[in-house]
Amino acid sequence: MIMVRAIVRPDKKDTVLLELANAGFNAATVVDVVGRGKQKGIRFGDVIYDEIPKSLIMLVIDEEDKDDVLEVILSHAKTGEKGAFGDGKIFISPMDEVYTISSGAAGL
């Protein structure tokens, strides 16, 4: 199992979640976050906004589903055809154990 963490623009969140569900990946946790990447924030005149709103989408999936999930996120979180700075990042990490609280069952 792996955990996929995708940081996306808030206006792309609903589309990404819908397309993930359409691809069979219904389970996700979403958190509204703020942060900045390489662009170091946004400047409007003398004001610098260095805490840019983003959405964090987290999924735990079987490793063999990684390419399908990446394809959905990459194709639907991108701004325009070529993408733009600030479109986000995807982080993948191993997930050693998962338990369902209600039943205590291990695994997905």
C-alpha positions as a Python dict, from the first residue, in 0.01 Angstrom:
ca = {
    (1, 'M'): (0, 0, 0),
    (2, 'I'): (105, 358, -60),
    (3, 'M'): (-19, 700, 42),
    (4, 'V'): (-66, 960, -228),
    (5, 'R'): (-70, 1322, -112),
    (6, 'A'): (-163, 1570, -382),
    (7, 'I'): (-147, 1943, -315),
    (8, 'V'): (-368, 2113, -574),
    (9, 'R'): (-523, 2450, -641),
    (10, 'P'): (-855, 2484, -452),
    (11, 'D'): (-1043, 2544, -778),
    (12, 'K'): (-918, 2206, -908),
    (13, 'K'): (-1008, 2006, -594),
    (14, 'D'): (-1366, 1915, -689),
    (15, 'T'): (-1271, 1812, -1042),
    (16, 'V'): (-983, 1595, -920),
    (17, 'L'): (-1204, 1427, -658),
    (18, 'L'): (-1483, 1366, -913),
    (19, 'E'): (-1242, 1214, -1165),
    (20, 'L'): (-1078, 999, -896),
    (21, 'A'): (-1423, 869, -801),
    (22, 'N'): (-1506, 806, -1168),
    (23, 'A'): (-1186, 600, -1190),
    (24, 'G'): (-1292, 393, -888),
    (25, 'F'): (-1097, 575, -615),
    (26, 'N'): (-1374, 704, -388),
    (27, 'A'): (-1190, 713, -55),
    (28, 'A'): (-1002, 1036, 5),
    (29, 'T'): (-930, 1280, 281),
    (30, 'V'): (-925, 1650, 190),
    (31, 'V'): (-775, 1930, 397),
    (32, 'D'): (-761, 2299, 312),
    (33, 'V'): (-402, 2415, 363),
    (34, 'V'): (-182, 2715, 293),
    (35, 'G'): (177, 2727, 178),
    (36, 'R'): (414, 2832, -92),
    (37, 'G'): (640, 2664, -341),
    (38, 'K'): (922, 2780, -563),
    (39, 'Q'): (731, 3093, -660),
    (40, 'K'): (777, 3225, -303),
    (41, 'G'): (425, 3361, -289),
    (42, 'I'): (247, 3623, -496),
    (43, 'R'): (324, 3998, -502),
    (44, 'F'): (53, 4259, -558),
    (45, 'G'): (220, 4599, -546),
    (46, 'D'): (394, 4626, -210),
    (47, 'V'): (205, 4332, -57),
    (48, 'I'): (343, 3979, -69),
    (49, 'Y'): (108, 3687, -5),
    (50, 'D'): (332, 3398, 93),
    (51, 'E'): (62, 3170, 229),
    (52, 'I'): (-125, 3061, -82),
    (53, 'P'): (-447, 2858, -32),
    (54, 'K'): (-424, 2498, -157),
    (55, 'S'): (-611, 2172, -106),
    (56, 'L'): (-441, 1856, 17),
    (57, 'I'): (-597, 1534, -114),
    (58, 'M'): (-479, 1214, 55),
    (59, 'L'): (-549, 858, -63),
    (60, 'V'): (-420, 522, 52),
    (61, 'I'): (-420, 280, -239),
    (62, 'D'): (-271, -48, -352),
    (63, 'E'): (65, 9, -515),
    (64, 'E'): (-52, -137, -847),
    (65, 'D'): (-307, 150, -873),
    (66, 'K'): (-40, 421, -849),
    (67, 'D'): (-11, 492, -1223),
    (68, 'D'): (-390, 521, -1264),
    (69, 'V'): (-420, 763, -971),
    (70, 'L'): (-123, 970, -1091),
    (71, 'E'): (-273, 995, -1439),
    (72, 'V'): (-605, 1123, -1302),
    (73, 'I'): (-443, 1381, -1075),
    (74, 'L'): (-186, 1500, -1329),
    (75, 'S'): (-443, 1539, -1606),
    (76, 'H'): (-710, 1716, -1398),
    (77, 'A'): (-511, 1932, -1154),
    (78, 'K'): (-312, 2107, -1425),
    (79, 'T'): (-394, 2466, -1521),
    (80, 'G'): (-436, 2491, -1896),
    (81, 'E'): (-272, 2253, -2137),
    (82, 'K'): (87, 2307, -2026),
    (83, 'G'): (30, 2375, -1657),
    (84, 'A'): (161, 2665, -1453),
    (85, 'F'): (367, 2742, -1145),
    (86, 'G'): (154, 2682, -840),
    (87, 'D'): (-40, 2388, -982),
    (88, 'G'): (86, 2174, -695),
    (89, 'K'): (285, 1866, -607),
    (90, 'I'): (224, 1495, -561),
    (91, 'F'): (402, 1301, -289),
    (92, 'I'): (403, 920, -269),
    (93, 'S'): (515, 726, 35),
    (94, 'P'): (491, 368, 160),
    (95, 'M'): (209, 282, 398),
    (96, 'D'): (312, 4, 635),
    (97, 'E'): (-21, -64, 803),
    (98, 'V'): (-384, 46, 777),
    (99, 'Y'): (-665, -39, 1020),
    (100, 'T'): (-1038, 30, 1013),
    (101, 'I'): (-1136, 174, 1351),
    (102, 'S'): (-1489, 32, 1367),
    (103, 'S'): (-1389, -329, 1299),
    (104, 'G'): (-1021, -331, 1381),
    (105, 'A'): (-963, -501, 1045),
    (106, 'A'): (-621, -458, 885),
    (107, 'G'): (-577, -347, 524),
    (108, 'L'): (-787, -151, 282),
}
